[in-house]
Amino acid sequence: MSEYRKTYPEGLFYVTLSVVGWINVLDRNIYKEILVSNLKYCQEKEGLQLFAYVIMSNHLHMVAAREGKDDLTELLGRFKSFTAKKILNEIADNIQESRKDWMLKLFEHYAQQSNQYDKYHFWQYTNHPTSLFTTDVIRQKINYIHQNPVRAGLVNYAENYVYSSACLDSPIKTLEI
């Protein structure tokens, strides 16, 4: 996959993964938990270093790096592929998902716009990686990530949003900068 901005080994990056069409699929915890589970796997087995994150209704922000000489872009590609399949299967198999038909139609519509996808397209192509060099910029991005649920009106205080590294009860542990 060709992107304007790519990651490089041992770099620290601000990354955004967005659902196609900004579809609010991640507003259900069952789908957020798929991301949580795979992020934990990537931390344990794939060298993902996560310094901050937030999972919103249609996107995921992270400040991340990858240990060693491996590239973060490649890992994010596999993460997106795996989580897309898991979430789409969960939507299709979930008899309680009232939005199933229209969501699957939209994901099918986005897949038809490219030869790359057979049936559904879940994540937007680009990860928008931004290299982080200075402490001030790193702090700015982490603050932006943590304030996302506050700006969206989901919580009054960043530390109250469970699917964020701002929360002490977050299901994902992050590293200190």
Buried (B, 14 or more C-beta within 10 A) or exposed (E): EEEEEBBEEBBBBBBBBBBBBEBBBBBBEEBBBBBBBBBBEBBEEBBBBBBBBBBBBBBBBBBBBBEEEBBBBBBBBEBBEBBBEBBBEBBEEBEEBEBBEEBBEBBEEBBEEEEEBEEBBBBBEBBBBBEBEEEEBBBEBBEBBBBBBBEEEBBEEBBBBBBBBBBEEBBBEBEEE
